[in-house]
Amino acid sequence: MIIDTISSLPMYDTIMPGSGRIATAYKNRRPGNTGVEVWEETYQTKPDEKRRFEVHYRTIDLMIARSGCEVIHICPMEDLQPAEALPNGADGRNLDGAPQGSAVLLKAGYFCAIFPGEAYMAGGQINGEETQINKWVV
C-alpha cells in the first residue's frame, strides 16, 4: 500500500505504469485521457458494520481523493474469511471480517494505491461521523 500526495503520483511510474499520465488526466479532470478504466465516485461514508473487505489478485486499486475523506482499513487477506467473487467477473473477491489492520485516512489531495493480495475496506467514517468523499477509482 502507498499513500501519498497526488503531486507525487508521477514518481511511482516504475511500479505503477501510467501514473504520470493518470496524474495529468486527474489534474485536467479528463478521466478519458488515462488509458485505463476510471470511475468517479461520490458517496457517504458508512459505519463499520456496513462495510466489507475486498481483495484483487492481479490489479492495483488506485484511489485518488478529489474532495472529502474516508478511512480505509488494510490487512493481509489471510486474516479474513473468503466470501463471494466480485460481480461481473471483476478481478478479486469479497472477504468477511471486522475492520482490522492499518487504518489509513484518504483525504482530498492524496491517493492510496492498494496492491494485489492486500485486503482493504473503504468508505469508513471518521471518528464515527458520516462524511462524503469524491474520488477517482483507477
N, C-alpha and C positions, 0 to 999 in steps of 0.2 A: 504494500500500500504506500502511496505517496500522497501527501497533502502539501500544497504549496500555492503561491500566488499565481494568478493567471498570467501575469507578465513573465513568469519563469517557465511557462509551459514549453516554449520552443527549445529550451535547454535539454529536454528529455527526448528529443527526436531519435536518438540512437536506440533507446529501449522502448519507445512508443512511436513507431514510424508515422509521420504525418502530423506530429504535434505542432510544428511550426505553422503548417497550413491551417490546422484547426484553430490555433490561437488567432491567426489573421482573420479567418472567417468569423470567429466569435466577436472580435473587435468591430468588424464591419457589419455585424448582425446578418450574416449571409450563410445560413446552415447548408445551403445547397453547394457551397464552394469548398466543403471539407473533403470531398472524395470518399466519405464514409457515411454510414447511417447516423442521423441525428434526430432525436426527439426533443422538442422543447416542452417542458412540463411545469405546471404551476399547481401546487396543492397545499392543503393544510396538513401540518404535522399531526401525528397520531399518538395516543397513549401506547405504552409498550405492549399491552395485551392485544392490540390490533395490528401489530407489525409482524413481519416474518422474515427469516433469513433466506437468502438465495446464494447460489454459487454458480460460477461459469467455469467450464473446463478448457476452453480454447480462446476465449475473447477477454480483452481488458474492458472493464466498465469505467469509463471516464465521465465524471460528473463535474460540470462547471457551473457554479452558482452566479446568477445574474443579480438576484436580489433575495433578501430574506436569509434564513438559516435553518439548519436541521442538525440533529445528532445522527451519526451513522455508527453502529456497532460493528466491529470486525473481529473475527476469531477464526481459529482453524476449523475447517469443515468437519474434522474428526470429532470435535466436541459436541456435535449436533446430531439429531436423528434425521436420516434421509426421508424425504416426502416425495410428492409427485414431481414429474418433469415440468419444466416451464412450458407454457402454452404455445401453440403454433409452431412446434419444432425448434423453438429457441434453444440456444446453447445453455445447458445447465439444468438446475433443479431447485425446488424449494427445500428448505430444511426447517425442522422444528426444534425449538429450544428458546429459553428465556434470553433476554438481552444479556450479553456477556462479552468478555474480551476487552478490547480497547474501544472507548467512546471518543469519536472524532467529531469536532464541530465543523461543518461545512457552511461557510458564510459567504456573502457577496464579495467578489474579488478573488476567490480561491477556487481551486479544483482539487478533486480527490480521484486518484486512479487506483482501482482495485484489480488485482491480477488474478489469473486463473488459479483456482484452488483456494482463494481467500473467501470465506463466507462473510456476507455483510447483510445488515438490516438497516435500511434507510428510513427516513421520514420520522425520526424521533423528535419528541418535544424537548424544549429547553427548560429545565427545572420544572417540569410538569405543566408548562404553559404552551398553549397552541400558538404556533407561528405559521407563516406562509413562506414558501420558497418557490422561486422561479429559477429553473436551471436547464442546461442542456445535458442530455444523456447521450454520449457518443459511444 
